[in-house]
Amino acid sequence: MYQFSYAEIMEDDVADARQRERQVLDRSIDLLRAASQKQGYSREAIEAIYFTRRLWVRFIEDLQEPDNQLDTELRANLISIAIWILKEAEKIRRRESTNFQGIIDITTIIRDGLK
């Protein structure tokens, strides 16, 4: 039988969490790309905006948790980015913008930083 140290288990948990975060960010990027290729406010746009909004609201909630282990400044910066993404998503939802690419670019940068 294998015995693992607490540190090894915690390290695996962090790696698993980062992998799940990368996966949901990938999903958001894929949906936004599909939406950006359609004309007008399509079903794909609705799905992409809905998913992206839910994702970033959840990230904000997690970043605000007192037991979140990220540095306070990094958490604040990520919350600021999340708020920008939510505002851009709302502009798209209200048909005031089609800035899918801006959200895609920022989300890609965040995803790539999770390595």
N, CA, C and O atoms as a MOPAC input file, in Angstrom:
PM7 MOZYME 1SCF
protein

 N      0.84100 1    -1.17500 1     0.00000 1
 C      0.00000 1     0.00000 1     0.00000 1
 C      0.89100 1     1.24500 1     0.00000 1
 O      1.92900 1     1.28200 1     0.66000 1
 N      0.46800 1     2.25000 1    -0.74400 1
 C      1.23700 1     3.48400 1    -0.82900 1
 C      0.85300 1     4.41700 1     0.30500 1
 O     -0.30500 1     4.47400 1     0.71900 1
 N      1.82700 1     5.13500 1     0.79100 1
 C      1.56800 1     6.18300 1     1.76200 1
 C      2.13200 1     7.48100 1     1.20000 1
 O      3.28300 1     7.54800 1     0.77100 1
 N      1.30700 1     8.49000 1     1.21500 1
 C      1.71100 1     9.78500 1     0.68500 1
 C      1.77000 1    10.78600 1     1.81700 1
 O      1.00300 1    10.71000 1     2.77700 1
 N      2.68100 1    11.71300 1     1.69300 1
 C      2.74700 1    12.78200 1     2.68000 1
 C      1.61300 1    13.76900 1     2.41600 1
 O      1.08500 1    13.86000 1     1.30700 1
 N      1.26300 1    14.48800 1     3.44800 1
 C      0.23500 1    15.51500 1     3.32800 1
 C      0.61000 1    16.53200 1     2.25200 1
 O     -0.24800 1    16.96400 1     1.48300 1
 N      1.86800 1    16.91200 1     2.19300 1
 C      2.33500 1    17.89000 1     1.19500 1
 C      2.13000 1    17.35800 1    -0.22300 1
 O      1.73800 1    18.10900 1    -1.11600 1
 N      2.39300 1    16.07100 1    -0.43300 1
 C      2.19700 1    15.48400 1    -1.76900 1
 C      0.72000 1    15.49700 1    -2.16400 1
 O      0.37100 1    15.80000 1    -3.30500 1
 N     -0.12800 1    15.16600 1    -1.21300 1
 C     -1.57300 1    15.16600 1    -1.49200 1
 C     -2.04800 1    16.57800 1    -1.79500 1
 O     -2.81100 1    16.78900 1    -2.73700 1
 N     -1.59800 1    17.55100 1    -0.99700 1
 C     -2.00600 1    18.94300 1    -1.22100 1
 C     -1.49000 1    19.45100 1    -2.55500 1
 O     -2.18600 1    20.19400 1    -3.24800 1
 N     -0.27500 1    19.05700 1    -2.92300 1
 C      0.28800 1    19.46900 1    -4.20800 1
 C     -0.54000 1    18.91100 1    -5.35200 1
 O     -0.79300 1    19.60600 1    -6.33500 1
 N     -0.96300 1    17.66100 1    -5.22900 1
 C     -1.81600 1    17.05500 1    -6.25000 1
 C     -3.16000 1    17.76700 1    -6.33800 1
 O     -3.68400 1    17.97500 1    -7.43200 1
 N     -3.72300 1    18.14500 1    -5.18100 1
 C     -4.99600 1    18.85700 1    -5.17700 1
 C     -4.89000 1    20.18700 1    -5.91000 1
 O     -5.78600 1    20.55600 1    -6.67000 1
 N     -3.79600 1    20.90500 1    -5.68300 1
 C     -3.58200 1    22.18800 1    -6.35700 1
 C     -3.43000 1    21.96200 1    -7.86100 1
 O     -4.00100 1    22.70200 1    -8.66200 1
 N     -2.67200 1    20.95600 1    -8.23600 1
 C     -2.49100 1    20.65200 1    -9.66200 1
 C     -3.81400 1    20.26600 1   -10.30000 1
 O     -4.10700 1    20.69000 1   -11.41800 1
 N     -4.62000 1    19.46700 1    -9.60500 1
 C     -5.93500 1    19.08700 1   -10.12300 1
 C     -6.84400 1    20.30200 1   -10.26700 1
 O     -7.56000 1    20.43300 1   -11.26000 1
 N     -6.81500 1    21.18500 1    -9.27800 1
 C     -7.64500 1    22.39600 1    -9.33000 1
 C     -7.23600 1    23.27400 1   -10.50500 1
 O     -8.09300 1    23.80300 1   -11.21200 1
 N     -5.94800 1    23.43100 1   -10.71600 1
 C     -5.47600 1    24.24100 1   -11.85000 1
 C     -5.88600 1    23.62200 1   -13.17600 1
 O     -6.25500 1    24.32800 1   -14.11500 1
 N     -5.82000 1    22.30400 1   -13.24600 1
 C     -6.22600 1    21.62300 1   -14.47700 1
 C     -7.72100 1    21.84900 1   -14.74000 1
 O     -8.11300 1    22.09900 1   -15.87900 1
 N     -8.54500 1    21.76500 1   -13.71100 1
 C     -9.98800 1    22.02400 1   -13.88100 1
 C    -10.22900 1    23.46900 1   -14.30100 1
 O    -11.08000 1    23.73900 1   -15.14900 1
 N     -9.48000 1    24.40200 1   -13.70600 1
 C     -9.61800 1    25.81100 1   -14.09000 1
 C     -9.23500 1    26.00400 1   -15.55600 1
 O     -9.91600 1    26.72400 1   -16.28600 1
 N     -8.16300 1    25.37000 1   -15.98300 1
 C     -7.75100 1    25.45500 1   -17.39300 1
 C     -8.84600 1    24.90200 1   -18.30300 1
 O     -9.12100 1    25.46700 1   -19.36100 1
 N     -9.46400 1    23.80900 1   -17.89400 1
 C    -10.50100 1    23.19400 1   -18.71300 1
 C    -11.71000 1    24.10900 1   -18.88100 1
 O    -12.24500 1    24.22400 1   -19.98400 1
 N    -12.15000 1    24.76100 1   -17.80200 1
 C    -13.31500 1    25.63800 1   -17.93500 1
 C    -12.95100 1    26.90300 1   -18.70500 1
 O    -13.78600 1    27.44600 1   -19.42900 1
 N    -11.73000 1    27.37500 1   -18.56100 1
 C    -11.30300 1    28.52300 1   -19.36600 1
 C    -11.22300 1    28.14300 1   -20.84100 1
 O    -11.60300 1    28.93200 1   -21.70700 1
 N    -10.72800 1    26.93300 1   -21.13500 1
 C    -10.72200 1    26.44100 1   -22.52100 1
 C    -12.13400 1    26.39800 1   -23.07900 1
 O    -12.36700 1    26.79500 1   -24.22100 1
 N    -13.06800 1    25.92200 1   -22.28700 1
 C    -14.46800 1    25.83400 1   -22.73200 1
 C    -15.01300 1    27.23300 1   -23.04000 1
 O    -15.68100 1    27.43300 1   -24.05400 1
 N    -14.73100 1    28.17600 1   -22.18200 1
 C    -15.17900 1    29.54900 1   -22.39600 1
 C    -14.57900 1    30.10600 1   -23.68800 1
 O    -15.28500 1    30.71900 1   -24.48900 1
 N    -13.29500 1    29.89500 1   -23.88700 1
 C    -12.61700 1    30.37100 1   -25.10200 1
 C    -13.23500 1    29.74100 1   -26.34100 1
 O    -13.49000 1    30.43200 1   -27.32700 1
 N    -13.47700 1    28.43400 1   -26.29800 1
 C    -14.08900 1    27.74700 1   -27.44300 1
 C    -15.46700 1    28.31200 1   -27.76200 1
 O    -15.78900 1    28.54900 1   -28.92600 1
 N    -16.27500 1    28.52800 1   -26.73700 1
 C    -17.61700 1    29.08500 1   -26.94900 1
 C    -17.54600 1    30.50400 1   -27.51200 1
 O    -18.30400 1    30.86100 1   -28.41400 1
 N    -16.63500 1    31.30200 1   -26.97700 1
 C    -16.49200 1    32.68400 1   -27.45900 1
 C    -16.00700 1    32.71600 1   -28.91000 1
 O    -16.45600 1    33.54900 1   -29.69800 1
 N    -15.10200 1    31.82300 1   -29.25800 1
 C    -14.63400 1    31.76300 1   -30.65100 1
 C    -15.76900 1    31.38100 1   -31.59500 1
 O    -15.92500 1    31.96900 1   -32.66500 1
 N    -16.54700 1    30.40300 1   -31.19200 1
 C    -17.69300 1    29.99300 1   -32.02600 1
 C    -18.67100 1    31.15200 1   -32.18400 1
 O    -19.19900 1    31.37800 1   -33.27200 1
 N    -18.90900 1    31.87800 1   -31.10800 1
 C    -19.83700 1    33.00800 1   -31.15500 1
 C    -19.30400 1    34.13300 1   -32.03600 1
 O    -20.07100 1    34.79400 1   -32.73700 1
 N    -18.00500 1    34.34900 1   -32.00200 1
 C    -17.42100 1    35.44900 1   -32.77300 1
 C    -17.51500 1    35.21100 1   -34.27800 1
 O    -17.41300 1    36.15000 1   -35.06800 1
 N    -17.70500 1    33.96900 1   -34.66600 1
 C    -17.77100 1    33.65100 1   -36.09400 1
 C    -19.18600 1    33.71700 1   -36.66300 1
 O    -19.38800 1    33.55200 1   -37.86600 1
 N    -20.16300 1    33.96000 1   -35.79100 1
 C    -21.55100 1    34.06700 1   -36.23700 1
 C    -21.91700 1    35.53900 1   -36.39800 1
 O    -21.35500 1    36.41400 1   -35.73900 1
 N    -22.84900 1    35.78100 1   -37.27100 1
 C    -23.33900 1    37.14600 1   -37.46400 1
 C    -24.44600 1    37.44900 1   -36.45600 1
 O    -25.29300 1    36.60300 1   -36.17000 1
 N    -24.42200 1    38.65900 1   -35.92800 1
 C    -25.47200 1    39.08200 1   -35.01600 1
 C    -25.38300 1    38.41400 1   -33.65700 1
 O    -24.36600 1    37.82800 1   -33.28600 1
 N    -26.46300 1    38.52200 1   -32.94400 1
 C    -26.53000 1    37.96700 1   -31.59500 1
 C    -27.13900 1    36.57500 1   -31.69500 1
 O    -28.35500 1    36.40700 1   -31.59400 1
 N    -26.29400 1    35.59500 1   -31.89100 1
 C    -26.70500 1    34.22600 1   -32.18300 1
 C    -26.89800 1    33.39300 1   -30.91900 1
 O    -26.60700 1    33.82800 1   -29.80400 1
 N    -27.39400 1    32.19100 1   -31.13500 1
 C    -27.50900 1    31.22200 1   -30.03600 1
 C    -26.13200 1    30.95700 1   -29.43900 1
 O    -25.99700 1    30.81300 1   -28.22400 1
 N    -25.11500 1    30.89100 1   -30.28700 1
 C    -23.74100 1    30.68400 1   -29.81700 1
 C    -23.27500 1    31.83300 1   -28.92700 1
 O    -22.58100 1    31.61700 1   -27.93300 1
 N    -23.66000 1    33.04800 1   -29.28900 1
 C    -23.29900 1    34.21000 1   -28.47200 1
 C    -23.96400 1    34.13700 1   -27.10700 1
 O    -23.33500 1    34.41200 1   -26.08500 1
 N    -25.22800 1    33.76900 1   -27.09500 1
 C    -25.95000 1    33.65300 1   -25.82800 1
 C    -25.28700 1    32.60900 1   -24.93400 1
 O    -25.05400 1    32.84900 1   -23.74900 1
 N    -24.98900 1    31.45400 1   -25.51300 1
 C    -24.35500 1    30.37900 1   -24.75100 1
 C    -22.97200 1    30.80000 1   -24.24500 1
 O    -22.62500 1    30.54300 1   -23.09300 1
 N    -22.19100 1    31.44300 1   -25.10500 1
 C    -20.83900 1    31.86500 1   -24.72100 1
 C    -20.88100 1    32.89900 1   -23.59800 1
 O    -20.11900 1    32.80500 1   -22.63600 1
 N    -21.75800 1    33.87100 1   -23.71800 1
 C    -21.84600 1    34.92600 1   -22.70500 1
 C    -22.34800 1    34.35000 1   -21.38500 1
 O    -21.82100 1    34.68100 1   -20.32300 1
 N    -23.35600 1    33.49700 1   -21.44500 1
 C    -23.89400 1    32.88500 1   -20.23400 1
 C    -22.80700 1    32.07900 1   -19.50700 1
 O    -22.61300 1    32.23100 1   -18.30000 1
 N    -22.10700 1    31.22700 1   -20.25000 1
 C    -21.06800 1    30.39500 1   -19.64700 1
 C    -19.93700 1    31.25800 1   -19.09300 1
 O    -19.48100 1    31.03900 1   -17.97000 1
 N    -19.49000 1    32.22500 1   -19.86300 1
 C    -18.37600 1    33.08500 1   -19.46300 1
 C    -18.72800 1    33.89500 1   -18.21900 1
 O    -17.90600 1    34.04100 1   -17.31400 1
 N    -19.93300 1    34.41400 1   -18.17900 1
 C    -20.36000 1    35.18500 1   -17.00200 1
 C    -20.38300 1    34.30500 1   -15.75700 1
 O    -19.87700 1    34.70000 1   -14.70700 1
 N    -20.96300 1    33.12800 1   -15.86900 1
 C    -21.02200 1    32.21100 1   -14.72000 1
 C    -19.61400 1    31.85200 1   -14.24100 1
 O    -19.35300 1    31.81000 1   -13.03800 1
 N    -18.71900 1    31.59700 1   -15.18100 1
 C    -17.34700 1    31.22900 1   -14.85700 1
 C    -16.65200 1    32.34100 1   -14.06900 1
 O    -16.06900 1    32.08800 1   -13.01500 1
 N    -16.71600 1    33.56700 1   -14.58100 1
 C    -15.98600 1    34.65700 1   -13.93900 1
 C    -16.63200 1    35.10400 1   -12.63400 1
 O    -15.93500 1    35.55900 1   -11.72700 1
 N    -17.94100 1    34.98200 1   -12.52400 1
 C    -18.58800 1    35.25800 1   -11.23300 1
 C    -18.10200 1    34.24800 1   -10.19900 1
 O    -17.82600 1    34.60700 1    -9.05400 1
 N    -18.00000 1    32.99800 1   -10.60200 1
 C    -17.50500 1    31.95700 1    -9.68500 1
 C    -16.04300 1    32.21400 1    -9.30000 1
 O    -15.66100 1    32.02500 1    -8.14500 1
 N    -15.23400 1    32.64100 1   -10.26600 1
 C    -13.84200 1    32.97600 1    -9.94900 1
 C    -13.77500 1    34.11700 1    -8.93200 1
 O    -12.98100 1    34.06600 1    -7.99300 1
 N    -14.60300 1    35.14100 1    -9.11500 1
 C    -14.62200 1    36.26500 1    -8.16500 1
 C    -14.98800 1    35.75800 1    -6.77700 1
 O    -14.34900 1    36.12600 1    -5.79100 1
 N    -16.01100 1    34.91900 1    -6.69700 1
 C    -16.42100 1    34.36600 1    -5.40300 1
 C    -15.26100 1    33.62300 1    -4.74300 1
 O    -15.01200 1    33.77700 1    -3.54800 1
 N    -14.56300 1    32.82300 1    -5.53000 1
 C    -13.43200 1    32.05900 1    -4.99100 1
 C    -12.29400 1    32.98000 1    -4.55200 1
 O    -11.67900 1    32.76900 1    -3.50700 1
 N    -12.02600 1    33.99200 1    -5.35600 1
 C    -10.94100 1    34.91600 1    -5.02400 1
 C    -11.23800 1    35.72800 1    -3.76600 1
 O    -10.31100 1    36.17000 1    -3.08800 1
 N    -12.50800 1    35.92900 1    -3.44700 1
 C    -12.89200 1    36.69000 1    -2.26100 1
 C    -12.89100 1    35.85600 1    -0.98500 1
 O    -12.99100 1    36.40200 1     0.11300 1
 N    -12.78100 1    34.55200 1    -1.12300 1
 C    -12.77200 1    33.67500 1     0.05100 1
 C    -11.54900 1    33.96800 1     0.91900 1
 O    -10.44300 1    34.10300 1     0.39700 1
 N    -11.73300 1    34.06600 1     2.23600 1
 C    -10.60900 1    34.34900 1     3.12600 1
 C     -9.51600 1    33.27800 1     3.09500 1
 O     -8.34900 1    33.57200 1     3.35200 1
 N     -9.89300 1    32.04900 1     2.78200 1
 C     -8.88600 1    30.98600 1     2.78100 1
 C     -8.22000 1    30.79600 1     1.42200 1
 O     -7.44700 1    29.85500 1     1.24200 1
 N     -8.50900 1    31.67800 1     0.46300 1
 C     -7.82800 1    31.61900 1    -0.82500 1
 C     -6.35100 1    31.90700 1    -0.58800 1
 O     -6.00100 1    32.89000 1     0.06500 1
 N     -5.48600 1    31.04600 1    -1.12100 1
 C     -4.06800 1    31.12600 1    -0.80300 1
 C     -3.25800 1    32.02500 1    -1.73700 1
 O     -2.04800 1    32.16100 1    -1.55000 1
 N     -3.88100 1    32.62900 1    -2.71600 1
 C     -3.15200 1    33.54100 1    -3.59700 1
 C     -2.80500 1    34.82300 1    -2.85300 1
 O     -3.49000 1    35.22300 1    -1.91100 1
 N     -1.74100 1    35.44600 1    -3.29300 1
 C     -1.32100 1    36.72900 1    -2.75600 1
 C     -2.46100 1    37.74500 1    -2.91000 1
 O     -3.18500 1    37.72900 1    -3.90600 1
 N     -2.61000 1    38.61000 1    -1.93300 1
 C     -3.69900 1    39.59200 1    -1.92500 1
 C     -3.68400 1    40.46900 1    -3.16700 1
 O     -4.73600 1    40.72900 1    -3.75100 1
 N     -2.50900 1    40.92800 1    -3.57900 1
 C     -2.41900 1    41.79000 1    -4.76200 1
 C     -2.82500 1    41.03900 1    -6.03000 1
 O     -3.52600 1    41.58900 1    -6.88000 1
 N     -2.39200 1    39.79300 1    -6.15900 1
 C     -2.77000 1    38.98600 1    -7.31400 1
 C     -4.27700 1    38.75300 1    -7.34200 1
 O     -4.90700 1    38.83200 1    -8.39700 1
 N     -4.84200 1    38.46700 1    -6.18500 1
 C     -6.29800 1    38.28200 1    -6.10700 1
 C     -7.02500 1    39.54200 1    -6.54900 1
 O     -7.99100 1    39.46800 1    -7.30800 1
 N     -6.57300 1    40.68200 1    -6.08700 1
 C     -7.20500 1    41.95400 1    -6.46200 1
 C     -7.09300 1    42.19300 1    -7.96800 1
 O     -8.05100 1    42.63800 1    -8.60000 1
 N     -5.93700 1    41.90300 1    -8.53700 1
 C     -5.74600 1    42.07500 1    -9.97700 1
 C     -6.66100 1    41.13900 1   -10.77000 1
 O     -7.25800 1    41.54200 1   -11.76800 1
 N     -6.76400 1    39.89300 1   -10.31800 1
 C     -7.64100 1    38.94300 1   -11.01600 1
 C     -9.11200 1    39.34600 1   -10.90300 1
 O     -9.87700 1    39.17200 1   -11.85200 1
 N     -9.50200 1    39.87400 1    -9.76500 1
 C    -10.87500 1    40.36700 1    -9.61100 1
 C    -11.12400 1    41.53300 1   -10.55600 1
 O    -12.19200 1    41.61800 1   -11.16100 1
 N    -10.15100 1    42.43400 1   -10.69100 1
 C    -10.29000 1    43.56100 1   -11.62600 1
 C    -10.44600 1    43.07100 1   -13.05600 1
 O    -11.26200 1    43.59600 1   -13.81400 1
 N     -9.66600 1    42.06800 1   -13.42200 1
 C     -9.78200 1    41.49100 1   -14.76500 1
 C    -11.15800 1    40.85700 1   -14.94600 1
 O    -11.80300 1    41.02600 1   -15.98000 1
 N    -11.59200 1    40.13100 1   -13.93300 1
 C    -12.91000 1    39.48800 1   -14.00200 1
 C    -14.01800 1    40.51700 1   -14.17600 1
 O    -14.94600 1    40.30600 1   -14.95600 1
 N    -13.92600 1    41.61000 1   -13.46600 1
 C    -14.93900 1    42.66800 1   -13.58600 1
 C    -14.93500 1    43.24100 1   -14.99600 1
 O    -15.99900 1    43.50600 1   -15.55500 1
 N    -13.75800 1    43.43600 1   -15.57900 1
 C    -13.68300 1    43.93300 1   -16.95100 1
 C    -14.36000 1    42.94200 1   -17.91200 1
 O    -15.13700 1    43.33900 1   -18.78100 1
 N    -14.05400 1    41.66300 1   -17.74400 1
 C    -14.66000 1    40.64800 1   -18.60500 1
 C    -16.17500 1    40.65200 1   -18.45000 1
 O    -16.89600 1    40.56200 1   -19.44400 1
 N    -16.66700 1    40.75300 1   -17.21900 1
 C    -18.11200 1    40.78800 1   -16.99500 1
 C    -18.75400 1    42.01800 1   -17.65000 1
 O    -19.85200 1    41.93000 1   -18.20000 1
 N    -18.07100 1    43.15300 1   -17.58700 1
 C    -18.59900 1    44.36700 1   -18.23600 1
 C    -18.63000 1    44.21000 1   -19.75100 1
 O    -19.60300 1    44.60100 1   -20.39500 1
 N    -17.57400 1    43.64200 1   -20.32500 1
 C    -17.54400 1    43.41500 1   -21.77000 1
 C    -18.62400 1    42.41700 1   -22.18800 1
 O    -19.28300 1    42.59300 1   -23.21300 1
 N    -18.79300 1    41.38500 1   -21.39600 1
 C    -19.83000 1    40.39300 1   -21.68900 1
 C    -21.21900 1    41.04100 1   -21.64800 1
 O    -22.08000 1    40.73500 1   -22.47200 1
 N    -21.41900 1    41.92200 1   -20.69700 1
 C    -22.71100 1    42.61600 1   -20.59800 1
 C    -22.93400 1    43.52900 1   -21.80400 1
 O    -24.05500 1    43.62900 1   -22.30300 1
 N    -21.89200 1    44.18800 1   -22.27100 1
 C    -22.02100 1    45.02200 1   -23.47500 1
 C    -22.41100 1    44.17400 1   -24.68400 1
 O    -23.22300 1    44.58900 1   -25.51000 1
 N    -21.82500 1    42.98700 1   -24.77600 1
 C    -22.17900 1    42.08600 1   -25.87600 1
 C    -23.63200 1    41.64800 1   -25.72400 1
 O    -24.38700 1    41.63200 1   -26.69500 1
 N    -24.01500 1    41.29600 1   -24.50900 1
 C    -25.39400 1    40.85800 1   -24.26700 1
 C    -26.40200 1    41.94600 1   -24.63500 1
 O    -27.47700 1    41.65300 1   -25.15900 1
 N    -26.05200 1    43.19400 1   -24.36000 1
 C    -26.94300 1    44.31600 1   -24.69100 1
 C    -26.79700 1    44.76800 1   -26.14000 1
 O    -27.42300 1    45.73800 1   -26.56800 1
 N    -25.96200 1    44.05000 1   -26.88600 1
 C    -25.70800 1    44.32900 1   -28.30100 1
 C    -25.06200 1    45.69200 1   -28.52600 1
 O    -25.29000 1    46.33900 1   -29.54800 1
 N    -24.25600 1    46.11800 1   -27.56100 1
 C    -23.51000 1    47.36700 1   -27.67000 1
 C    -22.07900 1    47.12000 1   -28.12600 1
 O    -21.33700 1    48.06300 1   -28.40100 1
 N    -21.69400 1    45.85200 1   -28.20700 1
 C    -20.32800 1    45.49700 1   -28.56300 1
 C    -20.31700 1    44.10300 1   -29.18000 1
 O    -21.25000 1    43.31600 1   -29.01800 1
 N    -19.23200 1    43.83000 1   -29.89000 1
 C    -18.97600 1    42.47600 1   -30.39000 1
 C    -17.54200 1    42.07500 1   -30.03900 1
 O    -16.88400 1    41.35200 1   -30.78700 1
 N    -17.07400 1    42.55500 1   -28.89300 1
 C    -15.68400 1    42.37600 1   -28.49800 1
 C    -15.41000 1    40.98400 1   -27.92000 1
 O    -14.86000 1    40.85300 1   -26.82700 1
 N    -15.79600 1    39.96800 1   -28.65600 1
 C    -15.48300 1    38.60900 1   -28.22400 1
 C    -13.96700 1    38.41800 1   -28.16000 1
 O    -13.45900 1    37.77300 1   -27.24300 1
 N    -13.24900 1    38.97500 1   -29.13200 1
 C    -11.80500 1    38.75000 1   -29.21600 1
 C    -11.07000 1    39.30100 1   -28.00200 1
 O    -10.10700 1    38.69000 1   -27.53600 1
 N    -11.50400 1    40.43400 1   -27.48600 1
 C    -10.86700 1    40.98300 1   -26.28900 1
 C    -11.00700 1    40.04100 1   -25.10700 1
 O    -10.04800 1    39.82100 1   -24.36600 1
 N    -12.19400 1    39.48500 1   -24.92900 1
 C    -12.42400 1    38.53500 1   -23.83800 1
 C    -11.61400 1    37.26400 1   -24.08000 1
 O    -11.02500 1    36.71000 1   -23.15200 1
 N    -11.58700 1    36.81100 1   -25.32300 1
 C    -10.80100 1    35.61600 1   -25.66700 1
 C     -9.32500 1    35.83800 1   -25.33300 1
 O     -8.68600 1    34.98000 1   -24.72500 1
 N     -8.79100 1    36.98500 1   -25.73000 1
 C     -7.36900 1    37.26200 1   -25.49900 1
 C     -7.01800 1    37.27300 1   -24.01400 1
 O     -6.03100 1    36.66200 1   -23.60400 1
 N     -7.81500 1    37.95800 1   -23.21800 1
 C     -7.54300 1    38.05300 1   -21.78200 1
 C     -7.70400 1    36.68300 1   -21.11800 1
 O     -6.89100 1    36.29000 1   -20.28200 1
 N     -8.75700 1    35.96700 1   -21.49700 1
 C     -8.98100 1    34.64000 1   -20.92000 1
 C     -7.84400 1    33.69300 1   -21.28100 1
 O     -7.44000 1    32.86800 1   -20.46200 1
 N     -7.32500 1    33.80700 1   -22.50100 1
 C     -6.20000 1    32.97100 1   -22.92600 1
 C     -4.95200 1    33.27000 1   -22.09900 1
 O     -4.22900 1    32.35200 1   -21.71000 1
 N     -4.70300 1    34.52600 1   -21.83500 1
 C     -3.55200 1    34.91300 1   -21.00500 1
 C     -3.69000 1    34.32700 1   -19.59300 1
 O     -2.73100 1    33.78800 1   -19.04000 1
 N     -4.86000 1    34.43500 1   -19.03500 1
 C     -5.10000 1    33.89600 1   -17.69200 1
 C     -4.93000 1    32.37900 1   -17.70500 1
 O     -4.26800 1    31.81700 1   -16.83300 1
 N     -5.52000 1    31.72700 1   -18.68400 1
 C     -5.39700 1    30.26400 1   -18.79800 1
 C     -3.93500 1    29.84000 1   -18.90900 1
 O     -3.50100 1    28.90700 1   -18.23200 1
 N     -3.18600 1    30.52200 1   -19.75700 1
 C     -1.78600 1    30.16200 1   -19.94900 1
 C     -0.95500 1    30.40000 1   -18.69100 1
 O      0.08300 1    29.76500 1   -18.50600 1
 N     -1.40000 1    31.29900 1   -17.83700 1
 C     -0.68400 1    31.54700 1   -16.59500 1
 C     -0.91000 1    30.48200 1   -15.53100 1
 O     -0.25500 1    30.49600 1   -14.48900 1
 N     -1.82700 1    29.56600 1   -15.78500 1
 C     -2.12800 1    28.50100 1   -14.81700 1
 C     -1.21500 1    27.29000 1   -14.93800 1
 O     -1.42600 1    26.29500 1   -14.24500 1
 N     -0.22700 1    27.34800 1   -15.78400 1
 C      0.66800 1    26.19200 1   -15.98800 1
 C      1.49100 1    25.89900 1   -14.75900 1
 O      2.29100 1    24.96400 1   -14.76000 1

